[in-house]
Amino acid sequence: MTLKQSLLFVMYYTIFQAVLAGAAGLALRYLAGLHVTWRGVALLFGLLACCGPVFAALVYWSRAARSRIWACATRFGISISVIVGFYATAVALSARGMGLSPISSEALGTYIGTLLLLGTPIAILTTYSMLRWRGHSYPRELSSGRFPTRRRE
């Protein structure tokens, strides 16, 4: 992932999160009849918009080791777990800030702990098996425009 691709991702991600936060605020206020303040919607947007640069950095970090299969798989598994945990925490804290959900800190900590203990190994093993199945010729074949095929041995 190049710097240009990362910046493009962060730009599109931020625009999408603004639309999502605005639509959620309008739907909760006018369709569901809940008292949601625009301050709470701005909090939702702010927390979710902070996730974009973190996502781009973690994906770049995991792809930097793509020449080493196990390191790439480990980094990608850790990145996916951090991304999901970070996004879920942003949504939970935003809901708490808007007064929609009395989520306790202990429940949030239990959720993130479970995610890290169960989600990370699954993501690592899935990424590793996909890289091995593709014969680890992933970057060169995609850059040449051909789709990767399985090597015959």
C-alpha positions, 0 to 999 in steps of 0.5 A, spaced: 500 500 500 503 506 497 502 513 501 497 515 495 493 509 496 493 510 504 491 517 503 485 515 498 483 510 503 483 515 509 479 520 505 474 515 502 473 512 509 472 519 513 467 521 508 463 514 509 463 515 516 460 522 516 455 520 512 454 514 516 454 518 523 449 523 520 444 518 517 445 514 524 443 521 528 437 522 523 434 515 524 435 515 531 432 522 532 426 522 527 425 515 526 426 511 533 424 518 537 430 517 541 433 524 544 440 524 540 444 530 540 448 533 535 454 533 540 453 525 540 453 525 533 459 529 532 462 524 538 460 518 534 464 521 527 470 523 531 471 517 534 470 513 527 474 518 523 480 516 528 480 509 526 481 510 518 489 512 519 490 507 524 487 502 519 491 504 514 497 504 518 496 497 520 495 494 513 501 498 511 505 494 517 502 487 515 503 488 508 511 490 509 512 483 511 509 480 505 515 476 503 515 472 509 509 468 510 509 467 517 510 474 519 505 477 514 500 472 517 501 474 524 502 481 523 495 481 519 492 477 524 494 482 529 492 488 525 485 485 524 484 484 531 486 491 533 482 494 527 475 490 529 477 492 537 478 499 535 472 500 531 467 496 536 470 500 542 469 507 538 462 505 537 460 503 544 463 509 547 459 513 542 453 510 544 455 511 551 456 518 550 449 519 546 446 516 552 443 510 548 447 504 552 449 503 559 455 499 557 460 498 563 467 498 562 468 491 564 463 488 559 467 492 554 474 489 556 471 482 556 469 483 549 476 486 547 479 480 551 475 475 548 476 478 541 484 478 542 484 471 545 479 468 539 480 472 533 487 473 533 489 466 532 483 465 527 485 471 523 493 468 523 491 461 521 487 464 515 492 468 512 497 463 513 493 458 509 491 463 504 498 465 503 501 458 502 495 456 498 497 461 493 504 459 493 506 465 495 506 468 489 501 473 490 504 480 490 508 479 483 502 476 480 497 481 482 502 487 479 502 484 473 495 483 472 494 476 472 490 472 477 494 468 482 493 460 481 495 454 485 502 452 483 503 444 481 508 440 485 
